[in-house]
Amino acid sequence: MGTVEPGDDDRSRRLLRLFMGPWLARAAAAACELGVVDRIGAGSASCAEIAADLDLHPDHLLRLLRLLAGLDLVREERDRFELTPTGRLLRTEDPSSLRDLGLLYTSDLFLGAWGGLAAAVRTGDQAFRAVHGRDVFSHLADHPDDAALFHAGMSVGSSFAAGLPDAVDLSAARRVVDVGGGDGSRLAEVLRAHPHLHGVLFERPDVLPAAERRLAPYVAEGRCTAIGGDFLREVPAGGDVYVLCRVLHNWDDASCRALLANCRAAMRPDGRLLVVERVIPDGAHPWLSLAFDVQMMVMTAGRERTAAEYDALLRPAGLHTREIRDLAAEMRVLVAAPA
Ligand SMILES: C[S@@+](CC[C@H](N)C(=O)[O-])C[C@H]1O[C@@H](n2cnc3c(N)ncnc32)[C@H](O)[C@@H]1O
């Protein structure tokens, strides 16, 4: 047995919190899945009421609720539970809800791939491919439940780029092409904020039905088109603003160069390309961006990059960085234009 040094308890607790992170995250996700969070909602409820309404085991529920209280997600007062301000972000109905992101990050789809991290560091292979047998986007095409989970989580994640329509002057633009735009959540925001714009969503054919549902009001108004295809082959021509939001970080440098060359070939000479990513600041080590960098290593052949690394990818395509603006949660928009 080693001796106990001053501060050991503090250090042990910090490590225990780290090791137990997946347990704690799954506890929060379980409370969402079971409907406990939404049942408490904006009011308060006793454990007995929640258990009766949702047909749950009262003692097990109480133990789960007490852990959530320890995590500052619920508050217990005179045997009634209410959500804290942080806990409210788990509600389905909250306008800033992170619920679907929590369900995705704690899913077997993601955590199963993280189980392959050590092997990936040893071999240089993609953990997701080693664990699930194929690349993530092919897997999603054949697993509709995983795809629904993935795109719902991505839609929440893209809310960190909600400042995009204001961060960049789009007043003179006409046609915005969102390349790899997922379920269309962010393009819908851009179209809502700028009624003069026409939007084009370009996605894998298997993702189009979800995007068409999300963009239906704008399609009905004649302001939006959803097109299926492979952006490594070509992207729709004629836009004056192209958006690549959390797309380049999924790909290795060679694929990024091919995609950027396709965007440059498609865009008007006075067009702009908006790269929305967690651009890693030089010399800084923000844990959030670095966690996403390892997440990219686990899930894809991609990575998070610095501004200089993005610029080095842009230049062979005849593009260069004009400016970089900050968005939320370490996201930034890098505005590129033909050199
Ligand atoms: C990480 S998601 C980002 C989605 C969206 N841009 C956002 O920020 O929420 C990457 C997207 O790229 C799409 N994608 C992957 N490979 C593609 C390809 N070869 N052609 C078109 N889209 C592709 C995926 O379907 C997925 O929706």
The ligand as a Gaussian input file, in Angstrom:
#p B3LYP/6-31G(d) Opt

LIG

0 1
 C      -21.190000      15.190000     -39.619000
 S      -22.553000      15.234000     -40.699000
 C      -22.866000      16.987000     -40.748000
 C      -24.245000      17.293000     -41.210000
 C      -24.576000      18.786000     -41.239000
 N      -23.727000      19.495000     -42.183000
 C      -24.474000      19.384000     -39.843000
 O      -23.549000      20.143000     -39.571000
 O      -25.346000      19.062000     -39.028000
 C      -21.813000      14.926000     -42.297000
 C      -22.835000      14.778000     -43.412000
 O      -22.155000      14.490000     -44.637000
 C      -22.980000      13.620000     -45.394000
 N      -22.169000      12.896000     -46.375000
 C      -21.221000      11.957000     -46.101000
 N      -20.665000      11.513000     -47.246000
 C      -21.268000      12.186000     -48.252000
 C      -21.098000      12.159000     -49.675000
 N      -20.171000      11.362000     -50.241000
 N      -21.877000      12.981000     -50.427000
 C      -22.808000      13.794000     -49.842000
 N      -22.993000      13.867000     -48.495000
 C      -22.236000      13.063000     -47.716000
 C      -23.557000      12.697000     -44.344000
 O      -24.718000      12.036000     -44.780000
 C      -23.810000      13.644000     -43.164000
 O      -25.122000      14.139000     -43.152000

